[in-house]
Amino acid sequence: MLRLNGHPDNVSRPPFGVIAVHRSEENSALRCADLFCGIGGFHVAARNLGLHVVFACDIDEPARQAYEANFGLRPWGDITSIEPADAPDFDLLFAGFPCQPFSIIGRQRGFADPRGTLFFELLKFIKEKRPVGIVLENVKQLSTINRGDVLQRILDDISQLGYSVDSRVLNALDFGLPQKRERTIIVASQKPFAFFDWPTNRVKMTPLVDILETEPPASYFVSEYIRRKRQEAHTPTVSPAIWHENKGGNVSSHEWSCALRAGASHNYLLVDGIRRLTPREQLRLQGFPDDWEIVCSDAQTRKQTGNAVPVPMVQQVIERMVNHVGQHSIARQPATPQ
Ligand SMILES: C[S@@+](CC[C@H](N)C(=O)[O-])C[C@H]1O[C@@H](n2cnc3c(N)ncnc32)[C@H](O)[C@@H]1O
């Protein structure tokens, strides 16, 4: 088996925001597809590993604009209108397929919801392109909905195409990000495995203070009324902290953020109970590098970061998948100081 340069067991991770980006040469990398790409959390991870994304698609135009501005690759649109045979060939498939039908917020209707059937669009790509490795991401609840039947059906469908499959719930907090974000990760490989080599080392959390902007614009501060309401509801024990208000109106605070959410209310997360997160902070909480260019409105970026996959979390999984399929050695670039 090829060893990777900088295997996760052997390296100390660069602090958040200084992840070195290796802009890969087209000829030196496995080719990847990024389906339901959003703003490209998978793409950033793949690029950090020296892989080359050759195809992406997303139905959302602002997300496509952000993706193109940052990767120079224009995503295709609605997956239901794409014939997989028309897309370029690729070796690795990544997809954070839409999670509404599986999430708590989506009332756990699973495949009863037509949006759930977008998984079958993804299957069409697997059948046609036969990628050697697959990494999929979805909400944590995918693992438990219908007592695990939906997840099992997904695993069975991929397995029937000749793949070894496995899944696990991973938490971005274990990968150095100050965000509690638990996600179901599914891996599949044509090269058989008995057990996938899941990352188990906990990466030390980047302190919130490294994520927060020092002089956020005044427009991010909440009104005196909201500030007082929060302070009446909660006494913090730590600062800086992200204050989180749940659906029942209970307020708690932590030295990490609760999961960013695409459709959350404006004041769902507040820094020290007094201001909203800036777009740059939201991107940092998902592990996007500071050279990421923000080209969309605050509202769009909030939605996009709420949908995105945490970069360092999937990066470790992709790295292990590449190591497993053994067709490519990854040249990790050394971290550069900020
Ligand atoms: C959970 S998000 C994926 C986020 C992505 N992995 C990232 O890191 O930003 C799901 C994405 O699926 C897209 N989507 C929903 N329906 C789609 C369709 N019919 N065709 C293509 N993309 C679709 C949404 O616009 C959304 O960006």
The ligand as an SDF file (V2000), in Angstrom:
LIG
                    3D

 27 29  0  0  0  0  0  0  0  0999 V2000
  -25.8460   19.6140    1.7140 C   0  0  0  0  0  0  0  0  0  0  0  0
  -25.5690   20.7030    0.3910 S   0  0  0  0  0  0  0  0  0  0  0  0
  -23.9660   20.2010   -0.1380 C   0  0  0  0  0  0  0  0  0  0  0  0
  -22.9030   21.1620    0.2920 C   0  0  0  0  0  0  0  0  0  0  0  0
  -21.5120   20.9200   -0.2500 C   0  0  0  0  0  0  0  0  0  0  0  0
  -20.9960   19.6190    0.0280 N   0  0  0  0  0  0  0  0  0  0  0  0
  -20.5520   21.9770    0.2960 C   0  0  0  0  0  0  0  0  0  0  0  0
  -19.5320   21.6510    0.8920 O   0  0  0  0  0  0  0  0  0  0  0  0
  -20.8550   23.1680    0.1340 O   0  0  0  0  0  0  0  0  0  0  0  0
  -26.6200   20.0670   -0.8660 C   0  0  0  0  0  0  0  0  0  0  0  0
  -26.5600   20.8420   -2.1710 C   0  0  0  0  0  0  0  0  0  0  0  0
  -27.3930   20.1600   -3.1260 O   0  0  0  0  0  0  0  0  0  0  0  0
  -27.8550   21.1330   -4.0250 C   0  0  0  0  0  0  0  0  0  0  0  0
  -28.9850   20.5650   -4.7900 N   0  0  0  0  0  0  0  0  0  0  0  0
  -30.2660   20.3690   -4.3900 C   0  0  0  0  0  0  0  0  0  0  0  0
  -30.9900   19.8370   -5.3740 N   0  0  0  0  0  0  0  0  0  0  0  0
  -30.1530   19.6750   -6.4300 C   0  0  0  0  0  0  0  0  0  0  0  0
  -30.3150   19.1850   -7.7510 C   0  0  0  0  0  0  0  0  0  0  0  0
  -31.5020   18.7580   -8.1940 N   0  0  0  0  0  0  0  0  0  0  0  0
  -29.2430   19.1750   -8.5860 N   0  0  0  0  0  0  0  0  0  0  0  0
  -28.0400   19.6360   -8.1630 C   0  0  0  0  0  0  0  0  0  0  0  0
  -27.8370   20.1380   -6.9190 N   0  0  0  0  0  0  0  0  0  0  0  0
  -28.8660   20.1530   -6.0640 C   0  0  0  0  0  0  0  0  0  0  0  0
  -28.2040   22.3160   -3.1320 C   0  0  0  0  0  0  0  0  0  0  0  0
  -28.2610   23.5170   -3.8740 O   0  0  0  0  0  0  0  0  0  0  0  0
  -27.0730   22.2650   -2.1050 C   0  0  0  0  0  0  0  0  0  0  0  0
  -26.0310   23.1490   -2.4610 O   0  0  0  0  0  0  0  0  0  0  0  0
  1  2  1  0
  2  3  1  0
  2 10  1  0
  3  4  1  0
  4  5  1  0
  5  6  1  0
  5  7  1  0
  7  8  2  0
  7  9  1  0
 10 11  1  0
 11 12  1  0
 11 26  1  0
 12 13  1  0
 13 14  1  0
 13 24  1  0
 14 15  1  0
 14 23  1  0
 15 16  2  0
 16 17  1  0
 17 18  1  0
 17 23  2  0
 18 19  1  0
 18 20  2  0
 20 21  1  0
 21 22  2  0
 22 23  1  0
 24 25  1  0
 24 26  1  0
 26 27  1  0
M  CHG  2   2   1   9  -1
M  END
$$$$
